[in-house]
Amino acid sequence: MPENESLSPRTKGSNPLRIALFGFGTVGSSAARILLESQPEGLKLTHVANRGVARKKADWVPSDVVWTEEFDAVLDSPDVDVVVELAGGLEPAGTWVRKALATGKSVVTANKKLIAYHGIELEKLAAAHGGHLLYGAAVAGGIPVIPGIEHGLAGDRFDRVEGILNGTCNFILSKMEQGAEYAPVLAEAQARGYAEANPSEDVDGFDARAKLSILMRLALKAEVNPEAIETRPITQVAAIDFGYAKDLNCTIRQIARAERVDGHLAATVGPMLVPLQSPLAWSKGTENMVMTTGHYGGEVVFSGHGAGGHPTAVAVVSDLVNLAHGSKRIEVASAPATITTELEVPHYIRFLVNDRPGIVARIATLLATEKINLNAILQKPNFPLDRLPFVITVEPCRTSALRRALAEIGKMECLLELPLDMQILEK
Ligand SMILES: NC(=O)c1ccc[n+]([C@@H]2O[C@H](COP(=O)([O-])OP(=O)(O)OC[C@H]3O[C@@H](n4cnc5c(N)ncnc54)[C@H](OP(=O)(O)O)[C@@H]3O)[C@@H](O)[C@H]2O)c1
């Protein structure tokens, strides 16, 4: 939005903003609850739209709120000022949001996928038609990371943004920290409704990379396709890795991290070793955490509930309150950017082998061929020799060199599975 553009007169006058909720699910119903219970000044819920709307009707919603499945009629209606899109996914949410913005309405959404893939186009559309697009709930649910970066830290310039952006992975990994294995913890996460029947979006890192791409644009001013961000799944992490991580004064978390290093932009998502003294290690269960590193202000940590109906709806309603009070979003002067996968960082490599003499020597030789220095070798006692896990940590080395070495190491017959390689965060 151009910085000097003022909000529509309705938002500043005595008439409340008339709000249509699209999607009455977990977040939509919570947003309705908050709007109706707290009655924030300047906001009035007028419509709830959902498919099969009859089964959605709730007796705590006043009778003057219109329940409908006619989305287009609401979008065409002059009696709606703001569409709150809480259905999720790229379509039909994208079509609704485009249409709302094209008719001069404002849109509030929690839809990270839509914003990650189409946010720039949609912001331009909003600006062209005098509306506003706010998506404070799209990253880290109820934690005000986006307004924090856009407003609270507008005076700084960021070198790095990193964090725990997926509550499902954090639930799984912080449970595994207590000794459980991946499969039963995933099953528990599914039983509690934290993980989908197909958990790929979460455990493979796709959800976190969509959120990271949004943070990269806002904090690092870098426009990237989420798919250009390398992701690694958490699925190969085992309980034994937490034991070895502890020996290294670390734990393991799914980290989404982007930074500018030596003029290059690096970004990656995956399980990483996090030092126990890092705030990132303190986040447990479904919590989210984001750390920004400002050039002037240093580190700032945001933490709290990254998901859930009420916390996420608080972020949605906060966007609405800001709209009603005429707060402006700050224009982000971002530019397309290319991501490098070449980093120089230390790594943790866990092997599972059928033991025999000379394995470590051979691995050390293959690493040395790529000029990679061993740092430590860790082997816990009491494992069967035909299924022996052990760990090698290496000093900071280039990603490409480690990949070449691991490709050669991967050919060794004694390996029972491909080595698990995780970056070790240095602070
Ligand atoms: N839940 C969270 O903790 C959380 C956190 C951060 C962000 N978000 C984001 O918030 C948004 C909503 O998530 P949610 O958890 O509230 O989802 P949800 O519980 O599945 O609710 C989505 C609602 O939208 C309706 N809907 C979906 N597709 C529709 C379609 N094509 N036509 C009409 N209605 C449709 C659904 O109707 P049916 O009942 O018929 O399926 C449902 O009522 C998503 O973008 C999500 O990524 C959620």
The ligand as a Gaussian input file, in Angstrom:
#p B3LYP/6-31G(d) Opt

LIG

0 1
 N       -6.109000     -23.881000      13.058000
 C       -5.011000     -23.203000      13.365000
 O       -4.451000     -23.386000      14.440000
 C       -4.436000     -22.216000      12.404000
 C       -3.286000     -21.480000      12.785000
 C       -2.765000     -20.522000      11.917000
 C       -3.375000     -20.329000      10.688000
 N       -4.470000     -21.080000      10.344000
 C       -5.063000     -20.831000       9.051000
 O       -6.411000     -20.413000       9.237000
 C       -7.199000     -20.835000       8.142000
 C       -8.383000     -21.627000       8.680000
 O       -7.897000     -22.755000       9.376000
 P       -8.844000     -23.632000      10.307000
 O       -7.948000     -24.441000      11.165000
 O       -9.868000     -22.790000      10.935000
 O       -9.511000     -24.588000       9.216000
 P      -10.839000     -25.457000       9.384000
 O      -11.125000     -25.748000      10.796000
 O      -10.724000     -26.570000       8.416000
 O      -11.974000     -24.456000       8.881000
 C      -12.116000     -24.087000       7.553000
 C      -13.563000     -23.692000       7.347000
 O      -13.705000     -23.228000       6.023000
 C      -14.697000     -23.994000       5.362000
 N      -14.296000     -24.213000       3.985000
 C      -13.151000     -24.792000       3.568000
 N      -13.128000     -24.852000       2.238000
 C      -14.302000     -24.319000       1.825000
 C      -14.868000     -24.141000       0.546000
 N      -14.228000     -24.522000      -0.562000
 N      -16.082000     -23.567000       0.466000
 C      -16.728000     -23.198000       1.577000
 N      -16.249000     -23.348000       2.833000
 C      -15.038000     -23.903000       2.933000
 C      -14.753000     -25.321000       6.100000
 O      -16.011000     -25.932000       5.914000
 P      -16.222000     -27.494000       6.182000
 O      -16.562000     -27.596000       7.619000
 O      -17.339000     -27.850000       5.276000
 O      -14.954000     -28.202000       5.820000
 C      -14.511000     -24.885000       7.523000
 O      -15.688000     -24.458000       8.153000
 C       -6.262000     -21.636000       7.235000
 O       -5.743000     -20.792000       6.241000
 C       -5.148000     -22.057000       8.169000
 O       -3.933000     -22.275000       7.506000
 C       -5.011000     -21.997000      11.171000

